[in-house]
Amino acid sequence: MGYPAENIPDDGLLYKWIPRSRLDAEGRPDPVIFANKGIGMSASWSKHCSAEEARAGCNRPNKTGVLSLHVECIKAETQQEVRHTPKDWPKLPKQGRAHTDVIGPKDPEVQVKLARLAVLAVKPDP
């Protein structure tokens, strides 16, 4: 059951997991979490997956928060490419269909920019 890749519009919203240990006291993310794994930084597109559904797909949901990032801001501020890269994950169909990669070099400057753009959408449990 493969999902077709779709064009993500600039007004799209992406969700990214963040471990509780990578949030500071004010809920701001540690820039190091914005790293490439594979072809890019993995995220979930809000068209196919809510922030809560994204969180539910991680290994330790109670210790994990979810950040939101606007596609237009990612592109404008970091010159990264945002590409819908759906996966066939039978146990996590919503997360698989929503899978997206943010592609481009993630040097420390880009990581700091992404951290500034991110908003905490779902807090980890205390």
Biotite code that builds the C-alpha atoms (Angstrom):
import biotite.structure as struc

atoms = struc.array([
    struc.Atom([0.000, 0.000, 0.000], chain_id="A", res_id=1, res_name="MET", atom_name="CA", element="C"),
    struc.Atom([2.231, 2.818, -1.191], chain_id="A", res_id=2, res_name="GLY", atom_name="CA", element="C"),
    struc.Atom([1.122, 6.406, -0.878], chain_id="A", res_id=3, res_name="TYR", atom_name="CA", element="C"),
    struc.Atom([1.825, 8.859, -3.683], chain_id="A", res_id=4, res_name="PRO", atom_name="CA", element="C"),
    struc.Atom([4.149, 11.758, -2.966], chain_id="A", res_id=5, res_name="ALA", atom_name="CA", element="C"),
    struc.Atom([2.300, 15.061, -3.010], chain_id="A", res_id=6, res_name="GLU", atom_name="CA", element="C"),
    struc.Atom([3.377, 18.662, -3.396], chain_id="A", res_id=7, res_name="ASN", atom_name="CA", element="C"),
    struc.Atom([3.429, 20.343, 0.014], chain_id="A", res_id=8, res_name="ILE", atom_name="CA", element="C"),
    struc.Atom([2.193, 23.937, -0.301], chain_id="A", res_id=9, res_name="PRO", atom_name="CA", element="C"),
    struc.Atom([4.034, 26.809, 1.338], chain_id="A", res_id=10, res_name="ASP", atom_name="CA", element="C"),
    struc.Atom([1.180, 27.241, 3.829], chain_id="A", res_id=11, res_name="ASP", atom_name="CA", element="C"),
    struc.Atom([1.727, 23.646, 5.015], chain_id="A", res_id=12, res_name="GLY", atom_name="CA", element="C"),
    struc.Atom([2.696, 22.754, 8.548], chain_id="A", res_id=13, res_name="LEU", atom_name="CA", element="C"),
    struc.Atom([5.205, 20.099, 9.618], chain_id="A", res_id=14, res_name="LEU", atom_name="CA", element="C"),
    struc.Atom([5.496, 18.296, 12.948], chain_id="A", res_id=15, res_name="TYR", atom_name="CA", element="C"),
    struc.Atom([8.742, 17.051, 14.455], chain_id="A", res_id=16, res_name="LYS", atom_name="CA", element="C"),
    struc.Atom([9.231, 14.954, 17.575], chain_id="A", res_id=17, res_name="TRP", atom_name="CA", element="C"),
    struc.Atom([11.435, 16.305, 20.335], chain_id="A", res_id=18, res_name="ILE", atom_name="CA", element="C"),
    struc.Atom([12.542, 14.406, 23.440], chain_id="A", res_id=19, res_name="PRO", atom_name="CA", element="C"),
    struc.Atom([11.732, 16.169, 26.711], chain_id="A", res_id=20, res_name="ARG", atom_name="CA", element="C"),
    struc.Atom([15.474, 16.252, 27.483], chain_id="A", res_id=21, res_name="SER", atom_name="CA", element="C"),
    struc.Atom([16.047, 18.483, 24.398], chain_id="A", res_id=22, res_name="ARG", atom_name="CA", element="C"),
    struc.Atom([13.690, 21.251, 25.543], chain_id="A", res_id=23, res_name="LEU", atom_name="CA", element="C"),
    struc.Atom([14.893, 24.049, 27.789], chain_id="A", res_id=24, res_name="ASP", atom_name="CA", element="C"),
    struc.Atom([12.887, 25.413, 30.766], chain_id="A", res_id=25, res_name="ALA", atom_name="CA", element="C"),
    struc.Atom([10.963, 27.759, 28.448], chain_id="A", res_id=26, res_name="GLU", atom_name="CA", element="C"),
    struc.Atom([10.072, 24.973, 26.012], chain_id="A", res_id=27, res_name="GLY", atom_name="CA", element="C"),
    struc.Atom([12.586, 26.012, 23.341], chain_id="A", res_id=28, res_name="ARG", atom_name="CA", element="C"),
    struc.Atom([14.279, 23.210, 21.396], chain_id="A", res_id=29, res_name="PRO", atom_name="CA", element="C"),
    struc.Atom([17.963, 22.375, 21.394], chain_id="A", res_id=30, res_name="ASP", atom_name="CA", element="C"),
    struc.Atom([19.131, 23.135, 17.819], chain_id="A", res_id=31, res_name="PRO", atom_name="CA", element="C"),
    struc.Atom([20.981, 19.804, 17.559], chain_id="A", res_id=32, res_name="VAL", atom_name="CA", element="C"),
    struc.Atom([17.679, 17.955, 17.055], chain_id="A", res_id=33, res_name="ILE", atom_name="CA", element="C"),
    struc.Atom([17.395, 19.532, 13.613], chain_id="A", res_id=34, res_name="PHE", atom_name="CA", element="C"),
    struc.Atom([19.804, 17.110, 11.967], chain_id="A", res_id=35, res_name="ALA", atom_name="CA", element="C"),
    struc.Atom([19.568, 15.016, 8.843], chain_id="A", res_id=36, res_name="ASN", atom_name="CA", element="C"),
    struc.Atom([18.980, 11.301, 9.145], chain_id="A", res_id=37, res_name="LYS", atom_name="CA", element="C"),
    struc.Atom([19.053, 9.691, 5.740], chain_id="A", res_id=38, res_name="GLY", atom_name="CA", element="C"),
    struc.Atom([18.183, 12.103, 2.936], chain_id="A", res_id=39, res_name="ILE", atom_name="CA", element="C"),
    struc.Atom([16.967, 14.821, 5.286], chain_id="A", res_id=40, res_name="GLY", atom_name="CA", element="C"),
    struc.Atom([15.388, 15.757, 8.591], chain_id="A", res_id=41, res_name="MET", atom_name="CA", element="C"),
    struc.Atom([12.296, 13.656, 9.167], chain_id="A", res_id=42, res_name="SER", atom_name="CA", element="C"),
    struc.Atom([8.951, 15.304, 9.926], chain_id="A", res_id=43, res_name="ALA", atom_name="CA", element="C"),
    struc.Atom([5.211, 14.694, 9.504], chain_id="A", res_id=44, res_name="SER", atom_name="CA", element="C"),
    struc.Atom([2.945, 16.766, 7.261], chain_id="A", res_id=45, res_name="TRP", atom_name="CA", element="C"),
    struc.Atom([-0.172, 18.054, 9.011], chain_id="A", res_id=46, res_name="SER", atom_name="CA", element="C"),
    struc.Atom([-2.388, 17.210, 6.018], chain_id="A", res_id=47, res_name="LYS", atom_name="CA", element="C"),
    struc.Atom([-2.173, 13.524, 6.905], chain_id="A", res_id=48, res_name="HIS", atom_name="CA", element="C"),
    struc.Atom([-1.307, 13.472, 10.616], chain_id="A", res_id=49, res_name="CYS", atom_name="CA", element="C"),
    struc.Atom([-2.151, 15.639, 13.627], chain_id="A", res_id=50, res_name="SER", atom_name="CA", element="C"),
    struc.Atom([0.490, 16.654, 16.152], chain_id="A", res_id=51, res_name="ALA", atom_name="CA", element="C"),
    struc.Atom([-0.993, 14.183, 18.639], chain_id="A", res_id=52, res_name="GLU", atom_name="CA", element="C"),
    struc.Atom([-0.929, 11.385, 16.052], chain_id="A", res_id=53, res_name="GLU", atom_name="CA", element="C"),
    struc.Atom([2.691, 12.210, 15.244], chain_id="A", res_id=54, res_name="ALA", atom_name="CA", element="C"),
    struc.Atom([3.545, 11.956, 18.937], chain_id="A", res_id=55, res_name="ARG", atom_name="CA", element="C"),
    struc.Atom([1.700, 8.639, 19.294], chain_id="A", res_id=56, res_name="ALA", atom_name="CA", element="C"),
    struc.Atom([4.002, 7.100, 16.673], chain_id="A", res_id=57, res_name="GLY", atom_name="CA", element="C"),
    struc.Atom([7.228, 7.562, 18.616], chain_id="A", res_id=58, res_name="CYS", atom_name="CA", element="C"),
    struc.Atom([8.794, 5.042, 21.010], chain_id="A", res_id=59, res_name="ASN", atom_name="CA", element="C"),
    struc.Atom([8.204, 7.033, 24.209], chain_id="A", res_id=60, res_name="ARG", atom_name="CA", element="C"),
    struc.Atom([5.244, 9.355, 23.639], chain_id="A", res_id=61, res_name="PRO", atom_name="CA", element="C"),
    struc.Atom([4.993, 10.457, 27.275], chain_id="A", res_id=62, res_name="ASN", atom_name="CA", element="C"),
    struc.Atom([8.615, 11.674, 27.191], chain_id="A", res_id=63, res_name="LYS", atom_name="CA", element="C"),
    struc.Atom([8.259, 13.311, 23.782], chain_id="A", res_id=64, res_name="THR", atom_name="CA", element="C"),
    struc.Atom([6.877, 16.630, 22.609], chain_id="A", res_id=65, res_name="GLY", atom_name="CA", element="C"),
    struc.Atom([6.006, 17.775, 19.108], chain_id="A", res_id=66, res_name="VAL", atom_name="CA", element="C"),
    struc.Atom([7.223, 20.925, 17.403], chain_id="A", res_id=67, res_name="LEU", atom_name="CA", element="C"),
    struc.Atom([5.437, 22.635, 14.533], chain_id="A", res_id=68, res_name="SER", atom_name="CA", element="C"),
    struc.Atom([7.180, 24.440, 11.674], chain_id="A", res_id=69, res_name="LEU", atom_name="CA", element="C"),
    struc.Atom([5.665, 26.364, 8.761], chain_id="A", res_id=70, res_name="HIS", atom_name="CA", element="C"),
    struc.Atom([6.889, 25.199, 5.359], chain_id="A", res_id=71, res_name="VAL", atom_name="CA", element="C"),
    struc.Atom([7.115, 28.721, 3.945], chain_id="A", res_id=72, res_name="GLU", atom_name="CA", element="C"),
    struc.Atom([9.329, 29.821, 6.842], chain_id="A", res_id=73, res_name="CYS", atom_name="CA", element="C"),
    struc.Atom([11.588, 26.772, 6.524], chain_id="A", res_id=74, res_name="ILE", atom_name="CA", element="C"),
    struc.Atom([12.148, 27.513, 2.840], chain_id="A", res_id=75, res_name="LYS", atom_name="CA", element="C"),
    struc.Atom([12.591, 31.277, 3.245], chain_id="A", res_id=76, res_name="ALA", atom_name="CA", element="C"),
    struc.Atom([14.861, 31.199, 6.293], chain_id="A", res_id=77, res_name="GLU", atom_name="CA", element="C"),
    struc.Atom([16.996, 28.140, 5.557], chain_id="A", res_id=78, res_name="THR", atom_name="CA", element="C"),
    struc.Atom([16.755, 27.505, 1.791], chain_id="A", res_id=79, res_name="GLN", atom_name="CA", element="C"),
    struc.Atom([15.904, 23.870, 2.560], chain_id="A", res_id=80, res_name="GLN", atom_name="CA", element="C"),
    struc.Atom([13.750, 21.712, 0.296], chain_id="A", res_id=81, res_name="GLU", atom_name="CA", element="C"),
    struc.Atom([10.586, 20.249, 1.815], chain_id="A", res_id=82, res_name="VAL", atom_name="CA", element="C"),
    struc.Atom([9.667, 16.960, 0.152], chain_id="A", res_id=83, res_name="ARG", atom_name="CA", element="C"),
    struc.Atom([6.756, 14.644, 0.940], chain_id="A", res_id=84, res_name="HIS", atom_name="CA", element="C"),
    struc.Atom([8.337, 11.187, 1.238], chain_id="A", res_id=85, res_name="THR", atom_name="CA", element="C"),
    struc.Atom([5.556, 8.836, 2.382], chain_id="A", res_id=86, res_name="PRO", atom_name="CA", element="C"),
    struc.Atom([6.529, 5.480, 3.846], chain_id="A", res_id=87, res_name="LYS", atom_name="CA", element="C"),
    struc.Atom([4.705, 2.175, 3.927], chain_id="A", res_id=88, res_name="ASP", atom_name="CA", element="C"),
    struc.Atom([4.419, 1.624, 7.678], chain_id="A", res_id=89, res_name="TRP", atom_name="CA", element="C"),
    struc.Atom([1.493, -0.807, 8.220], chain_id="A", res_id=90, res_name="PRO", atom_name="CA", element="C"),
    struc.Atom([1.544, -0.327, 12.013], chain_id="A", res_id=91, res_name="LYS", atom_name="CA", element="C"),
    struc.Atom([1.641, 3.481, 11.688], chain_id="A", res_id=92, res_name="LEU", atom_name="CA", element="C"),
    struc.Atom([-0.317, 4.315, 8.522], chain_id="A", res_id=93, res_name="PRO", atom_name="CA", element="C"),
    struc.Atom([-1.015, 7.981, 9.344], chain_id="A", res_id=94, res_name="LYS", atom_name="CA", element="C"),
    struc.Atom([2.611, 8.663, 10.243], chain_id="A", res_id=95, res_name="GLN", atom_name="CA", element="C"),
    struc.Atom([3.819, 6.785, 7.172], chain_id="A", res_id=96, res_name="GLY", atom_name="CA", element="C"),
    struc.Atom([1.555, 8.713, 4.834], chain_id="A", res_id=97, res_name="ARG", atom_name="CA", element="C"),
    struc.Atom([2.563, 12.024, 6.464], chain_id="A", res_id=98, res_name="ALA", atom_name="CA", element="C"),
    struc.Atom([6.322, 11.369, 6.352], chain_id="A", res_id=99, res_name="HIS", atom_name="CA", element="C"),
    struc.Atom([8.259, 14.314, 4.964], chain_id="A", res_id=100, res_name="THR", atom_name="CA", element="C"),
    struc.Atom([11.944, 15.155, 4.650], chain_id="A", res_id=101, res_name="ASP", atom_name="CA", element="C"),
    struc.Atom([13.485, 18.597, 5.008], chain_id="A", res_id=102, res_name="VAL", atom_name="CA", element="C"),
    struc.Atom([16.453, 18.324, 2.691], chain_id="A", res_id=103, res_name="ILE", atom_name="CA", element="C"),
    struc.Atom([19.612, 20.404, 2.702], chain_id="A", res_id=104, res_name="GLY", atom_name="CA", element="C"),
    struc.Atom([22.746, 20.846, 4.797], chain_id="A", res_id=105, res_name="PRO", atom_name="CA", element="C"),
    struc.Atom([22.031, 21.235, 8.505], chain_id="A", res_id=106, res_name="LYS", atom_name="CA", element="C"),
    struc.Atom([25.061, 23.193, 9.673], chain_id="A", res_id=107, res_name="ASP", atom_name="CA", element="C"),
    struc.Atom([24.825, 24.860, 13.110], chain_id="A", res_id=108, res_name="PRO", atom_name="CA", element="C"),
    struc.Atom([23.499, 28.106, 11.603], chain_id="A", res_id=109, res_name="GLU", atom_name="CA", element="C"),
    struc.Atom([20.603, 26.293, 9.878], chain_id="A", res_id=110, res_name="VAL", atom_name="CA", element="C"),
    struc.Atom([19.881, 24.301, 13.035], chain_id="A", res_id=111, res_name="GLN", atom_name="CA", element="C"),
    struc.Atom([19.622, 27.524, 15.083], chain_id="A", res_id=112, res_name="VAL", atom_name="CA", element="C"),
    struc.Atom([17.277, 29.052, 12.480], chain_id="A", res_id=113, res_name="LYS", atom_name="CA", element="C"),
    struc.Atom([15.038, 25.983, 12.577], chain_id="A", res_id=114, res_name="LEU", atom_name="CA", element="C"),
    struc.Atom([15.012, 26.075, 16.385], chain_id="A", res_id=115, res_name="ALA", atom_name="CA", element="C"),
    struc.Atom([13.871, 29.721, 16.276], chain_id="A", res_id=116, res_name="ARG", atom_name="CA", element="C"),
    struc.Atom([11.082, 28.877, 13.814], chain_id="A", res_id=117, res_name="LEU", atom_name="CA", element="C"),
    struc.Atom([9.775, 25.911, 15.818], chain_id="A", res_id=118, res_name="ALA", atom_name="CA", element="C"),
    struc.Atom([6.763, 26.211, 18.112], chain_id="A", res_id=119, res_name="VAL", atom_name="CA", element="C"),
    struc.Atom([5.980, 23.624, 20.770], chain_id="A", res_id=120, res_name="LEU", atom_name="CA", element="C"),
    struc.Atom([2.647, 22.160, 19.626], chain_id="A", res_id=121, res_name="ALA", atom_name="CA", element="C"),
    struc.Atom([2.432, 19.277, 22.109], chain_id="A", res_id=122, res_name="VAL", atom_name="CA", element="C"),
    struc.Atom([4.274, 19.323, 25.421], chain_id="A", res_id=123, res_name="LYS", atom_name="CA", element="C"),
    struc.Atom([5.837, 16.144, 26.758], chain_id="A", res_id=124, res_name="PRO", atom_name="CA", element="C"),
    struc.Atom([4.307, 14.823, 29.940], chain_id="A", res_id=125, res_name="ASP", atom_name="CA", element="C"),
    struc.Atom([5.934, 16.266, 33.087], chain_id="A", res_id=126, res_name="PRO", atom_name="CA", element="C"),
])
